[in-house]
Amino acid sequence: MMMDMLNSMNIPFPSTRDAAIAYDVLRVDAEPKRSGVTKTLIVENNSLKVTFSSKGAKQLRVAVHSFVDYLVLISETMAEFGQARTQMSEHSPAPTPSRAVYGFAFYLAACTGFSLYMLWGFALPLLPNSVKSLPFLSQLPQPYWAVAIPIHACVALAMFAFFIYPGINLMMTPPPDDLRVIQDSHSHYVPSSSQPVGGIPPVRDLHISEVCRILYMKSET
């Protein structure tokens, strides 16, 4: 019976908070079952302990290399934006007590507004005329608009989504014989030789020469 191969790493961080952030990010990126690699993450004070287990050396090496590349990216991101996140906590999506209060107030306002809308649009027509003639009820808009406004809004949204938005995209798209279809100022080319071995390749554009070479040129045998 083949024994599992283990690889353990103890990664220090500047603070316990940074270690917890790295743990939350890395635990989402689980190893696929087909790889045969098991990853275990443990936070100990301001360090992160990572253990890989696999029955094959090749799978274990690929998993460790990919993890290191991902960890370097996380560390660089934390180093670049960590200070700004501390100074501008309001721009962070993390939950705060003030946001909890605002969220609860918005929830109450939404429930109240929806209840008033239902009463105005569907309960008001059922009232007798003697009640409808009251001063505060007679000044309300007609219940017809409670149904008409959502319908007009849906029709306008459908017109924009199916006609106006595609038309704008077609107007902005260059013709097929334009050189901008192949390369423009927004093209981002990265040499294949600069990609890390066993890592995730970066997002890049494929040059037309590389595409033609892969698709149409036959390798010499």
PyMOL commands that place a pseudoatom at each C-alpha (Angstrom):
pseudoatom trace, name=CA, resn=MET, resi=1, chain=A, elem=C, hetatm=0, pos=[0.000, 0.000, 0.000]
pseudoatom trace, name=CA, resn=MET, resi=2, chain=A, elem=C, hetatm=0, pos=[1.427, 3.392, -1.019]
pseudoatom trace, name=CA, resn=MET, resi=3, chain=A, elem=C, hetatm=0, pos=[1.951, 5.834, 1.840]
pseudoatom trace, name=CA, resn=ASP, resi=4, chain=A, elem=C, hetatm=0, pos=[0.847, 9.468, 1.574]
pseudoatom trace, name=CA, resn=MET, resi=5, chain=A, elem=C, hetatm=0, pos=[3.587, 12.042, 0.988]
pseudoatom trace, name=CA, resn=LEU, resi=6, chain=A, elem=C, hetatm=0, pos=[3.441, 15.126, 3.206]
pseudoatom trace, name=CA, resn=ASN, resi=7, chain=A, elem=C, hetatm=0, pos=[4.740, 18.649, 2.753]
pseudoatom trace, name=CA, resn=SER, resi=8, chain=A, elem=C, hetatm=0, pos=[4.326, 21.183, 5.562]
pseudoatom trace, name=CA, resn=MET, resi=9, chain=A, elem=C, hetatm=0, pos=[5.047, 24.914, 5.571]
pseudoatom trace, name=CA, resn=ASN, resi=10, chain=A, elem=C, hetatm=0, pos=[4.886, 27.477, 8.358]
pseudoatom trace, name=CA, resn=ILE, resi=11, chain=A, elem=C, hetatm=0, pos=[4.306, 30.925, 6.822]
pseudoatom trace, name=CA, resn=PRO, resi=12, chain=A, elem=C, hetatm=0, pos=[4.747, 33.980, 9.119]
pseudoatom trace, name=CA, resn=PHE, resi=13, chain=A, elem=C, hetatm=0, pos=[2.707, 37.183, 8.678]
pseudoatom trace, name=CA, resn=PRO, resi=14, chain=A, elem=C, hetatm=0, pos=[3.158, 40.682, 10.120]
pseudoatom trace, name=CA, resn=SER, resi=15, chain=A, elem=C, hetatm=0, pos=[0.046, 40.317, 12.290]
pseudoatom trace, name=CA, resn=THR, resi=16, chain=A, elem=C, hetatm=0, pos=[-2.637, 37.864, 13.304]
pseudoatom trace, name=CA, resn=ARG, resi=17, chain=A, elem=C, hetatm=0, pos=[-5.140, 39.808, 11.207]
pseudoatom trace, name=CA, resn=ASP, resi=18, chain=A, elem=C, hetatm=0, pos=[-3.058, 39.318, 8.054]
pseudoatom trace, name=CA, resn=ALA, resi=19, chain=A, elem=C, hetatm=0, pos=[-2.771, 35.604, 8.783]
pseudoatom trace, name=CA, resn=ALA, resi=20, chain=A, elem=C, hetatm=0, pos=[-6.547, 35.363, 9.234]
pseudoatom trace, name=CA, resn=ILE, resi=21, chain=A, elem=C, hetatm=0, pos=[-7.144, 37.200, 5.940]
pseudoatom trace, name=CA, resn=ALA, resi=22, chain=A, elem=C, hetatm=0, pos=[-4.793, 34.858, 4.088]
pseudoatom trace, name=CA, resn=TYR, resi=23, chain=A, elem=C, hetatm=0, pos=[-6.513, 31.877, 5.704]
pseudoatom trace, name=CA, resn=ASP, resi=24, chain=A, elem=C, hetatm=0, pos=[-9.964, 33.086, 4.600]
pseudoatom trace, name=CA, resn=VAL, resi=25, chain=A, elem=C, hetatm=0, pos=[-8.743, 33.587, 1.027]
pseudoatom trace, name=CA, resn=LEU, resi=26, chain=A, elem=C, hetatm=0, pos=[-6.806, 30.333, 0.724]
pseudoatom trace, name=CA, resn=ARG, resi=27, chain=A, elem=C, hetatm=0, pos=[-9.417, 28.044, 2.232]
pseudoatom trace, name=CA, resn=VAL, resi=28, chain=A, elem=C, hetatm=0, pos=[-11.847, 28.997, -0.556]
pseudoatom trace, name=CA, resn=ASP, resi=29, chain=A, elem=C, hetatm=0, pos=[-9.377, 27.748, -3.176]
pseudoatom trace, name=CA, resn=ALA, resi=30, chain=A, elem=C, hetatm=0, pos=[-9.674, 24.042, -2.381]
pseudoatom trace, name=CA, resn=GLU, resi=31, chain=A, elem=C, hetatm=0, pos=[-7.672, 21.433, -4.248]
pseudoatom trace, name=CA, resn=PRO, resi=32, chain=A, elem=C, hetatm=0, pos=[-9.764, 19.577, -6.884]
pseudoatom trace, name=CA, resn=LYS, resi=33, chain=A, elem=C, hetatm=0, pos=[-10.564, 15.966, -6.058]
pseudoatom trace, name=CA, resn=ARG, resi=34, chain=A, elem=C, hetatm=0, pos=[-9.072, 14.705, -9.311]
pseudoatom trace, name=CA, resn=SER, resi=35, chain=A, elem=C, hetatm=0, pos=[-5.636, 16.007, -8.279]
pseudoatom trace, name=CA, resn=GLY, resi=36, chain=A, elem=C, hetatm=0, pos=[-5.429, 13.576, -5.356]
pseudoatom trace, name=CA, resn=VAL, resi=37, chain=A, elem=C, hetatm=0, pos=[-3.989, 16.316, -3.127]
pseudoatom trace, name=CA, resn=THR, resi=38, chain=A, elem=C, hetatm=0, pos=[-5.382, 17.271, 0.280]
pseudoatom trace, name=CA, resn=LYS, resi=39, chain=A, elem=C, hetatm=0, pos=[-4.629, 20.709, 1.735]
pseudoatom trace, name=CA, resn=THR, resi=40, chain=A, elem=C, hetatm=0, pos=[-4.975, 21.596, 5.428]
pseudoatom trace, name=CA, resn=LEU, resi=41, chain=A, elem=C, hetatm=0, pos=[-4.764, 25.175, 6.749]
pseudoatom trace, name=CA, resn=ILE, resi=42, chain=A, elem=C, hetatm=0, pos=[-4.301, 26.132, 10.409]
pseudoatom trace, name=CA, resn=VAL, resi=43, chain=A, elem=C, hetatm=0, pos=[-3.844, 29.637, 11.854]
pseudoatom trace, name=CA, resn=GLU, resi=44, chain=A, elem=C, hetatm=0, pos=[-1.453, 29.832, 14.810]
pseudoatom trace, name=CA, resn=ASN, resi=45, chain=A, elem=C, hetatm=0, pos=[-1.044, 33.362, 16.203]
pseudoatom trace, name=CA, resn=ASN, resi=46, chain=A, elem=C, hetatm=0, pos=[0.482, 35.391, 13.351]
pseudoatom trace, name=CA, resn=SER, resi=47, chain=A, elem=C, hetatm=0, pos=[1.510, 32.431, 11.195]
pseudoatom trace, name=CA, resn=LEU, resi=48, chain=A, elem=C, hetatm=0, pos=[-0.251, 30.076, 8.815]
pseudoatom trace, name=CA, resn=LYS, resi=49, chain=A, elem=C, hetatm=0, pos=[0.559, 26.374, 8.832]
pseudoatom trace, name=CA, resn=VAL, resi=50, chain=A, elem=C, hetatm=0, pos=[-0.128, 24.575, 5.553]
pseudoatom trace, name=CA, resn=THR, resi=51, chain=A, elem=C, hetatm=0, pos=[0.086, 20.815, 5.061]
pseudoatom trace, name=CA, resn=PHE, resi=52, chain=A, elem=C, hetatm=0, pos=[-0.201, 19.042, 1.707]
pseudoatom trace, name=CA, resn=SER, resi=53, chain=A, elem=C, hetatm=0, pos=[-0.867, 15.319, 1.447]
pseudoatom trace, name=CA, resn=SER, resi=54, chain=A, elem=C, hetatm=0, pos=[-0.708, 13.253, -1.745]
pseudoatom trace, name=CA, resn=LYS, resi=55, chain=A, elem=C, hetatm=0, pos=[0.203, 9.787, -2.956]
pseudoatom trace, name=CA, resn=GLY, resi=56, chain=A, elem=C, hetatm=0, pos=[2.133, 11.092, -5.969]
pseudoatom trace, name=CA, resn=ALA, resi=57, chain=A, elem=C, hetatm=0, pos=[5.233, 13.279, -5.940]
pseudoatom trace, name=CA, resn=LYS, resi=58, chain=A, elem=C, hetatm=0, pos=[4.317, 15.043, -9.192]
pseudoatom trace, name=CA, resn=GLN, resi=59, chain=A, elem=C, hetatm=0, pos=[0.848, 16.027, -8.002]
pseudoatom trace, name=CA, resn=LEU, resi=60, chain=A, elem=C, hetatm=0, pos=[2.296, 17.216, -4.711]
pseudoatom trace, name=CA, resn=ARG, resi=61, chain=A, elem=C, hetatm=0, pos=[4.955, 19.329, -6.449]
pseudoatom trace, name=CA, resn=VAL, resi=62, chain=A, elem=C, hetatm=0, pos=[2.412, 20.972, -8.780]
pseudoatom trace, name=CA, resn=ALA, resi=63, chain=A, elem=C, hetatm=0, pos=[0.076, 21.735, -5.868]
pseudoatom trace, name=CA, resn=VAL, resi=64, chain=A, elem=C, hetatm=0, pos=[2.882, 23.296, -3.807]
pseudoatom trace, name=CA, resn=HIS, resi=65, chain=A, elem=C, hetatm=0, pos=[4.110, 25.432, -6.735]
pseudoatom trace, name=CA, resn=SER, resi=66, chain=A, elem=C, hetatm=0, pos=[0.590, 26.690, -7.479]
pseudoatom trace, name=CA, resn=PHE, resi=67, chain=A, elem=C, hetatm=0, pos=[0.034, 27.435, -3.800]
pseudoatom trace, name=CA, resn=VAL, resi=68, chain=A, elem=C, hetatm=0, pos=[3.282, 29.407, -3.538]
pseudoatom trace, name=CA, resn=ASP, resi=69, chain=A, elem=C, hetatm=0, pos=[2.419, 31.469, -6.628]
pseudoatom trace, name=CA, resn=TYR, resi=70, chain=A, elem=C, hetatm=0, pos=[-1.040, 32.178, -5.226]
pseudoatom trace, name=CA, resn=LEU, resi=71, chain=A, elem=C, hetatm=0, pos=[0.413, 33.054, -1.825]
pseudoatom trace, name=CA, resn=VAL, resi=72, chain=A, elem=C, hetatm=0, pos=[2.870, 35.519, -3.390]
pseudoatom trace, name=CA, resn=LEU, resi=73, chain=A, elem=C, hetatm=0, pos=[-0.030, 37.216, -5.188]
pseudoatom trace, name=CA, resn=ILE, resi=74, chain=A, elem=C, hetatm=0, pos=[-2.023, 37.449, -1.946]
pseudoatom trace, name=CA, resn=SER, resi=75, chain=A, elem=C, hetatm=0, pos=[0.965, 38.847, -0.033]
pseudoatom trace, name=CA, resn=GLU, resi=76, chain=A, elem=C, hetatm=0, pos=[1.643, 41.482, -2.700]
pseudoatom trace, name=CA, resn=THR, resi=77, chain=A, elem=C, hetatm=0, pos=[-2.017, 42.501, -2.724]
pseudoatom trace, name=CA, resn=MET, resi=78, chain=A, elem=C, hetatm=0, pos=[-2.116, 42.787, 1.069]
pseudoatom trace, name=CA, resn=ALA, resi=79, chain=A, elem=C, hetatm=0, pos=[1.115, 44.793, 1.095]
pseudoatom trace, name=CA, resn=GLU, resi=80, chain=A, elem=C, hetatm=0, pos=[-0.163, 47.167, -1.593]
pseudoatom trace, name=CA, resn=PHE, resi=81, chain=A, elem=C, hetatm=0, pos=[-3.707, 47.736, -0.354]
pseudoatom trace, name=CA, resn=GLY, resi=82, chain=A, elem=C, hetatm=0, pos=[-3.480, 46.846, 3.331]
pseudoatom trace, name=CA, resn=GLN, resi=83, chain=A, elem=C, hetatm=0, pos=[-2.530, 50.338, 4.490]
pseudoatom trace, name=CA, resn=ALA, resi=84, chain=A, elem=C, hetatm=0, pos=[-5.179, 51.991, 2.337]
pseudoatom trace, name=CA, resn=ARG, resi=85, chain=A, elem=C, hetatm=0, pos=[-7.766, 49.545, 3.675]
pseudoatom trace, name=CA, resn=THR, resi=86, chain=A, elem=C, hetatm=0, pos=[-6.843, 50.507, 7.223]
pseudoatom trace, name=CA, resn=GLN, resi=87, chain=A, elem=C, hetatm=0, pos=[-7.071, 54.237, 6.518]
pseudoatom trace, name=CA, resn=MET, resi=88, chain=A, elem=C, hetatm=0, pos=[-10.302, 54.005, 4.495]
pseudoatom trace, name=CA, resn=SER, resi=89, chain=A, elem=C, hetatm=0, pos=[-12.295, 51.301, 6.252]
pseudoatom trace, name=CA, resn=GLU, resi=90, chain=A, elem=C, hetatm=0, pos=[-15.549, 52.748, 4.920]
pseudoatom trace, name=CA, resn=HIS, resi=91, chain=A, elem=C, hetatm=0, pos=[-14.559, 51.648, 1.407]
pseudoatom trace, name=CA, resn=SER, resi=92, chain=A, elem=C, hetatm=0, pos=[-14.101, 48.046, 2.528]
pseudoatom trace, name=CA, resn=PRO, resi=93, chain=A, elem=C, hetatm=0, pos=[-16.964, 45.551, 2.094]
pseudoatom trace, name=CA, resn=ALA, resi=94, chain=A, elem=C, hetatm=0, pos=[-16.305, 44.175, 5.590]
pseudoatom trace, name=CA, resn=PRO, resi=95, chain=A, elem=C, hetatm=0, pos=[-19.293, 44.404, 7.990]
pseudoatom trace, name=CA, resn=THR, resi=96, chain=A, elem=C, hetatm=0, pos=[-19.186, 47.161, 10.629]
pseudoatom trace, name=CA, resn=PRO, resi=97, chain=A, elem=C, hetatm=0, pos=[-21.625, 48.171, 13.406]
pseudoatom trace, name=CA, resn=SER, resi=98, chain=A, elem=C, hetatm=0, pos=[-22.620, 51.353, 11.566]
pseudoatom trace, name=CA, resn=ARG, resi=99, chain=A, elem=C, hetatm=0, pos=[-23.370, 49.375, 8.417]
pseudoatom trace, name=CA, resn=ALA, resi=100, chain=A, elem=C, hetatm=0, pos=[-25.496, 46.976, 10.435]
pseudoatom trace, name=CA, resn=VAL, resi=101, chain=A, elem=C, hetatm=0, pos=[-27.576, 49.911, 11.703]
pseudoatom trace, name=CA, resn=TYR, resi=102, chain=A, elem=C, hetatm=0, pos=[-27.916, 51.375, 8.207]
pseudoatom trace, name=CA, resn=GLY, resi=103, chain=A, elem=C, hetatm=0, pos=[-28.845, 47.983, 6.797]
pseudoatom trace, name=CA, resn=PHE, resi=104, chain=A, elem=C, hetatm=0, pos=[-31.544, 47.430, 9.417]
pseudoatom trace, name=CA, resn=ALA, resi=105, chain=A, elem=C, hetatm=0, pos=[-32.943, 50.927, 8.818]
pseudoatom trace, name=CA, resn=PHE, resi=106, chain=A, elem=C, hetatm=0, pos=[-32.981, 50.296, 5.070]
pseudoatom trace, name=CA, resn=TYR, resi=107, chain=A, elem=C, hetatm=0, pos=[-34.742, 46.963, 5.658]
pseudoatom trace, name=CA, resn=LEU, resi=108, chain=A, elem=C, hetatm=0, pos=[-37.469, 48.651, 7.720]
pseudoatom trace, name=CA, resn=ALA, resi=109, chain=A, elem=C, hetatm=0, pos=[-37.859, 51.423, 5.133]
pseudoatom trace, name=CA, resn=ALA, resi=110, chain=A, elem=C, hetatm=0, pos=[-38.135, 48.892, 2.295]
pseudoatom trace, name=CA, resn=CYS, resi=111, chain=A, elem=C, hetatm=0, pos=[-40.760, 46.824, 4.135]
pseudoatom trace, name=CA, resn=THR, resi=112, chain=A, elem=C, hetatm=0, pos=[-42.738, 49.959, 5.018]
pseudoatom trace, name=CA, resn=GLY, resi=113, chain=A, elem=C, hetatm=0, pos=[-42.596, 51.291, 1.459]
pseudoatom trace, name=CA, resn=PHE, resi=114, chain=A, elem=C, hetatm=0, pos=[-43.690, 47.957, -0.009]
pseudoatom trace, name=CA, resn=SER, resi=115, chain=A, elem=C, hetatm=0, pos=[-46.599, 47.728, 2.448]
pseudoatom trace, name=CA, resn=LEU, resi=116, chain=A, elem=C, hetatm=0, pos=[-47.760, 51.253, 1.559]
pseudoatom trace, name=CA, resn=TYR, resi=117, chain=A, elem=C, hetatm=0, pos=[-47.452, 50.429, -2.145]
pseudoatom trace, name=CA, resn=MET, resi=118, chain=A, elem=C, hetatm=0, pos=[-49.633, 47.324, -1.747]
pseudoatom trace, name=CA, resn=LEU, resi=119, chain=A, elem=C, hetatm=0, pos=[-52.221, 49.270, 0.254]
pseudoatom trace, name=CA, resn=TRP, resi=120, chain=A, elem=C, hetatm=0, pos=[-52.300, 52.085, -2.312]
pseudoatom trace, name=CA, resn=GLY, resi=121, chain=A, elem=C, hetatm=0, pos=[-52.432, 49.893, -5.407]
pseudoatom trace, name=CA, resn=PHE, resi=122, chain=A, elem=C, hetatm=0, pos=[-54.576, 46.963, -4.327]
pseudoatom trace, name=CA, resn=ALA, resi=123, chain=A, elem=C, hetatm=0, pos=[-56.372, 47.758, -1.064]
pseudoatom trace, name=CA, resn=LEU, resi=124, chain=A, elem=C, hetatm=0, pos=[-57.507, 51.297, -1.894]
pseudoatom trace, name=CA, resn=PRO, resi=125, chain=A, elem=C, hetatm=0, pos=[-59.786, 50.276, -4.819]
pseudoatom trace, name=CA, resn=LEU, resi=126, chain=A, elem=C, hetatm=0, pos=[-61.638, 47.872, -2.501]
pseudoatom trace, name=CA, resn=LEU, resi=127, chain=A, elem=C, hetatm=0, pos=[-62.619, 50.598, -0.044]
pseudoatom trace, name=CA, resn=PRO, resi=128, chain=A, elem=C, hetatm=0, pos=[-66.103, 52.121, -0.212]
pseudoatom trace, name=CA, resn=ASN, resi=129, chain=A, elem=C, hetatm=0, pos=[-66.524, 55.539, -1.805]
pseudoatom trace, name=CA, resn=SER, resi=130, chain=A, elem=C, hetatm=0, pos=[-67.274, 57.142, 1.539]
pseudoatom trace, name=CA, resn=VAL, resi=131, chain=A, elem=C, hetatm=0, pos=[-63.808, 56.187, 2.748]
pseudoatom trace, name=CA, resn=LYS, resi=132, chain=A, elem=C, hetatm=0, pos=[-62.103, 57.143, -0.530]
pseudoatom trace, name=CA, resn=SER, resi=133, chain=A, elem=C, hetatm=0, pos=[-63.504, 60.656, -0.235]
pseudoatom trace, name=CA, resn=LEU, resi=134, chain=A, elem=C, hetatm=0, pos=[-61.530, 61.330, 2.932]
pseudoatom trace, name=CA, resn=PRO, resi=135, chain=A, elem=C, hetatm=0, pos=[-59.072, 64.237, 2.473]
pseudoatom trace, name=CA, resn=PHE, resi=136, chain=A, elem=C, hetatm=0, pos=[-55.860, 62.255, 2.925]
pseudoatom trace, name=CA, resn=LEU, resi=137, chain=A, elem=C, hetatm=0, pos=[-57.049, 59.476, 0.575]
pseudoatom trace, name=CA, resn=SER, resi=138, chain=A, elem=C, hetatm=0, pos=[-58.544, 61.631, -2.150]
pseudoatom trace, name=CA, resn=GLN, resi=139, chain=A, elem=C, hetatm=0, pos=[-55.161, 63.349, -2.701]
pseudoatom trace, name=CA, resn=LEU, resi=140, chain=A, elem=C, hetatm=0, pos=[-53.382, 60.098, -3.579]
pseudoatom trace, name=CA, resn=PRO, resi=141, chain=A, elem=C, hetatm=0, pos=[-52.628, 59.248, -7.233]
pseudoatom trace, name=CA, resn=GLN, resi=142, chain=A, elem=C, hetatm=0, pos=[-54.960, 56.828, -8.950]
pseudoatom trace, name=CA, resn=PRO, resi=143, chain=A, elem=C, hetatm=0, pos=[-54.267, 53.133, -8.199]
pseudoatom trace, name=CA, resn=TYR, resi=144, chain=A, elem=C, hetatm=0, pos=[-53.922, 52.664, -11.959]
pseudoatom trace, name=CA, resn=TRP, resi=145, chain=A, elem=C, hetatm=0, pos=[-50.364, 53.974, -11.690]
pseudoatom trace, name=CA, resn=ALA, resi=146, chain=A, elem=C, hetatm=0, pos=[-49.449, 51.244, -9.202]
pseudoatom trace, name=CA, resn=VAL, resi=147, chain=A, elem=C, hetatm=0, pos=[-49.715, 48.765, -12.076]
pseudoatom trace, name=CA, resn=ALA, resi=148, chain=A, elem=C, hetatm=0, pos=[-48.846, 51.056, -14.984]
pseudoatom trace, name=CA, resn=ILE, resi=149, chain=A, elem=C, hetatm=0, pos=[-45.512, 52.329, -13.645]
pseudoatom trace, name=CA, resn=PRO, resi=150, chain=A, elem=C, hetatm=0, pos=[-43.935, 48.830, -13.169]
pseudoatom trace, name=CA, resn=ILE, resi=151, chain=A, elem=C, hetatm=0, pos=[-45.201, 47.769, -16.614]
pseudoatom trace, name=CA, resn=HIS, resi=152, chain=A, elem=C, hetatm=0, pos=[-43.767, 50.862, -18.311]
pseudoatom trace, name=CA, resn=ALA, resi=153, chain=A, elem=C, hetatm=0, pos=[-40.485, 50.366, -16.432]
pseudoatom trace, name=CA, resn=CYS, resi=154, chain=A, elem=C, hetatm=0, pos=[-40.247, 46.717, -17.550]
pseudoatom trace, name=CA, resn=VAL, resi=155, chain=A, elem=C, hetatm=0, pos=[-40.999, 47.661, -21.165]
pseudoatom trace, name=CA, resn=ALA, resi=156, chain=A, elem=C, hetatm=0, pos=[-38.363, 50.410, -21.078]
pseudoatom trace, name=CA, resn=LEU, resi=157, chain=A, elem=C, hetatm=0, pos=[-35.820, 47.995, -19.569]
pseudoatom trace, name=CA, resn=ALA, resi=158, chain=A, elem=C, hetatm=0, pos=[-36.588, 45.382, -22.235]
pseudoatom trace, name=CA, resn=MET, resi=159, chain=A, elem=C, hetatm=0, pos=[-36.235, 47.981, -25.006]
pseudoatom trace, name=CA, resn=PHE, resi=160, chain=A, elem=C, hetatm=0, pos=[-32.862, 49.055, -23.626]
pseudoatom trace, name=CA, resn=ALA, resi=161, chain=A, elem=C, hetatm=0, pos=[-31.592, 45.492, -23.095]
pseudoatom trace, name=CA, resn=PHE, resi=162, chain=A, elem=C, hetatm=0, pos=[-32.668, 44.058, -26.461]
pseudoatom trace, name=CA, resn=PHE, resi=163, chain=A, elem=C, hetatm=0, pos=[-32.338, 47.039, -28.810]
pseudoatom trace, name=CA, resn=ILE, resi=164, chain=A, elem=C, hetatm=0, pos=[-30.524, 50.112, -27.457]
pseudoatom trace, name=CA, resn=TYR, resi=165, chain=A, elem=C, hetatm=0, pos=[-27.650, 48.351, -25.644]
pseudoatom trace, name=CA, resn=PRO, resi=166, chain=A, elem=C, hetatm=0, pos=[-26.846, 45.917, -28.510]
pseudoatom trace, name=CA, resn=GLY, resi=167, chain=A, elem=C, hetatm=0, pos=[-27.084, 48.847, -30.946]
pseudoatom trace, name=CA, resn=ILE, resi=168, chain=A, elem=C, hetatm=0, pos=[-24.526, 50.832, -28.938]
pseudoatom trace, name=CA, resn=ASN, resi=169, chain=A, elem=C, hetatm=0, pos=[-22.191, 47.812, -28.907]
pseudoatom trace, name=CA, resn=LEU, resi=170, chain=A, elem=C, hetatm=0, pos=[-22.537, 47.378, -32.671]
pseudoatom trace, name=CA, resn=MET, resi=171, chain=A, elem=C, hetatm=0, pos=[-21.763, 51.055, -33.233]
pseudoatom trace, name=CA, resn=MET, resi=172, chain=A, elem=C, hetatm=0, pos=[-18.618, 50.803, -31.070]
pseudoatom trace, name=CA, resn=THR, resi=173, chain=A, elem=C, hetatm=0, pos=[-17.374, 47.576, -32.700]
pseudoatom trace, name=CA, resn=PRO, resi=174, chain=A, elem=C, hetatm=0, pos=[-14.871, 48.134, -35.551]
pseudoatom trace, name=CA, resn=PRO, resi=175, chain=A, elem=C, hetatm=0, pos=[-15.616, 46.506, -38.923]
pseudoatom trace, name=CA, resn=PRO, resi=176, chain=A, elem=C, hetatm=0, pos=[-14.034, 43.090, -39.641]
pseudoatom trace, name=CA, resn=ASP, resi=177, chain=A, elem=C, hetatm=0, pos=[-11.368, 44.568, -41.962]
pseudoatom trace, name=CA, resn=ASP, resi=178, chain=A, elem=C, hetatm=0, pos=[-10.179, 47.089, -39.342]
pseudoatom trace, name=CA, resn=LEU, resi=179, chain=A, elem=C, hetatm=0, pos=[-6.723, 46.516, -37.786]
pseudoatom trace, name=CA, resn=ARG, resi=180, chain=A, elem=C, hetatm=0, pos=[-8.137, 47.315, -34.354]
pseudoatom trace, name=CA, resn=VAL, resi=181, chain=A, elem=C, hetatm=0, pos=[-9.858, 43.923, -34.419]
pseudoatom trace, name=CA, resn=ILE, resi=182, chain=A, elem=C, hetatm=0, pos=[-6.394, 42.306, -34.251]
pseudoatom trace, name=CA, resn=GLN, resi=183, chain=A, elem=C, hetatm=0, pos=[-4.515, 44.798, -32.079]
pseudoatom trace, name=CA, resn=ASP, resi=184, chain=A, elem=C, hetatm=0, pos=[-5.284, 48.134, -30.453]
pseudoatom trace, name=CA, resn=SER, resi=185, chain=A, elem=C, hetatm=0, pos=[-4.047, 50.297, -27.591]
pseudoatom trace, name=CA, resn=HIS, resi=186, chain=A, elem=C, hetatm=0, pos=[-5.719, 48.024, -25.020]
pseudoatom trace, name=CA, resn=SER, resi=187, chain=A, elem=C, hetatm=0, pos=[-3.952, 44.828, -26.121]
pseudoatom trace, name=CA, resn=HIS, resi=188, chain=A, elem=C, hetatm=0, pos=[-1.954, 43.123, -23.376]
pseudoatom trace, name=CA, resn=TYR, resi=189, chain=A, elem=C, hetatm=0, pos=[0.643, 40.624, -24.551]
pseudoatom trace, name=CA, resn=VAL, resi=190, chain=A, elem=C, hetatm=0, pos=[2.729, 38.552, -22.150]
pseudoatom trace, name=CA, resn=PRO, resi=191, chain=A, elem=C, hetatm=0, pos=[5.475, 36.217, -23.449]
pseudoatom trace, name=CA, resn=SER, resi=192, chain=A, elem=C, hetatm=0, pos=[4.780, 32.555, -22.809]
pseudoatom trace, name=CA, resn=SER, resi=193, chain=A, elem=C, hetatm=0, pos=[8.291, 32.138, -21.403]
pseudoatom trace, name=CA, resn=SER, resi=194, chain=A, elem=C, hetatm=0, pos=[7.477, 34.468, -18.489]
pseudoatom trace, name=CA, resn=GLN, resi=195, chain=A, elem=C, hetatm=0, pos=[4.675, 32.257, -17.170]
pseudoatom trace, name=CA, resn=PRO, resi=196, chain=A, elem=C, hetatm=0, pos=[5.448, 30.341, -13.945]
pseudoatom trace, name=CA, resn=VAL, resi=197, chain=A, elem=C, hetatm=0, pos=[5.879, 26.605, -14.280]
pseudoatom trace, name=CA, resn=GLY, resi=198, chain=A, elem=C, hetatm=0, pos=[2.888, 24.795, -12.826]
pseudoatom trace, name=CA, resn=GLY, resi=199, chain=A, elem=C, hetatm=0, pos=[1.137, 28.061, -11.940]
pseudoatom trace, name=CA, resn=ILE, resi=200, chain=A, elem=C, hetatm=0, pos=[-1.964, 29.805, -13.208]
pseudoatom trace, name=CA, resn=PRO, resi=201, chain=A, elem=C, hetatm=0, pos=[-1.174, 31.841, -16.359]
pseudoatom trace, name=CA, resn=PRO, resi=202, chain=A, elem=C, hetatm=0, pos=[-2.061, 35.539, -16.204]
pseudoatom trace, name=CA, resn=VAL, resi=203, chain=A, elem=C, hetatm=0, pos=[-4.850, 37.082, -18.236]
pseudoatom trace, name=CA, resn=ARG, resi=204, chain=A, elem=C, hetatm=0, pos=[-3.442, 38.184, -21.578]
pseudoatom trace, name=CA, resn=ASP, resi=205, chain=A, elem=C, hetatm=0, pos=[-4.230, 38.606, -25.280]
pseudoatom trace, name=CA, resn=LEU, resi=206, chain=A, elem=C, hetatm=0, pos=[-3.066, 36.039, -27.814]
pseudoatom trace, name=CA, resn=HIS, resi=207, chain=A, elem=C, hetatm=0, pos=[-1.148, 37.585, -30.682]
pseudoatom trace, name=CA, resn=ILE, resi=208, chain=A, elem=C, hetatm=0, pos=[-2.469, 36.753, -34.131]
pseudoatom trace, name=CA, resn=SER, resi=209, chain=A, elem=C, hetatm=0, pos=[0.886, 35.229, -35.112]
pseudoatom trace, name=CA, resn=GLU, resi=210, chain=A, elem=C, hetatm=0, pos=[0.747, 32.860, -32.136]
pseudoatom trace, name=CA, resn=VAL, resi=211, chain=A, elem=C, hetatm=0, pos=[-2.819, 31.855, -32.984]
pseudoatom trace, name=CA, resn=CYS, resi=212, chain=A, elem=C, hetatm=0, pos=[-1.915, 31.134, -36.620]
pseudoatom trace, name=CA, resn=ARG, resi=213, chain=A, elem=C, hetatm=0, pos=[1.190, 29.197, -35.597]
pseudoatom trace, name=CA, resn=ILE, resi=214, chain=A, elem=C, hetatm=0, pos=[-0.782, 26.954, -33.240]
pseudoatom trace, name=CA, resn=LEU, resi=215, chain=A, elem=C, hetatm=0, pos=[-3.738, 26.417, -35.568]
pseudoatom trace, name=CA, resn=TYR, resi=216, chain=A, elem=C, hetatm=0, pos=[-2.194, 26.168, -39.016]
pseudoatom trace, name=CA, resn=MET, resi=217, chain=A, elem=C, hetatm=0, pos=[1.544, 25.411, -38.803]
pseudoatom trace, name=CA, resn=LYS, resi=218, chain=A, elem=C, hetatm=0, pos=[2.362, 21.711, -38.707]
pseudoatom trace, name=CA, resn=SER, resi=219, chain=A, elem=C, hetatm=0, pos=[5.204, 20.643, -36.455]
pseudoatom trace, name=CA, resn=GLU, resi=220, chain=A, elem=C, hetatm=0, pos=[8.132, 19.066, -38.221]
pseudoatom trace, name=CA, resn=THR, resi=221, chain=A, elem=C, hetatm=0, pos=[8.504, 15.378, -37.512]
for i in range(1, 221): cmd.bond("trace and resi %d" % i, "trace and resi %d" % (i + 1))
show_as sticks, trace
zoom trace
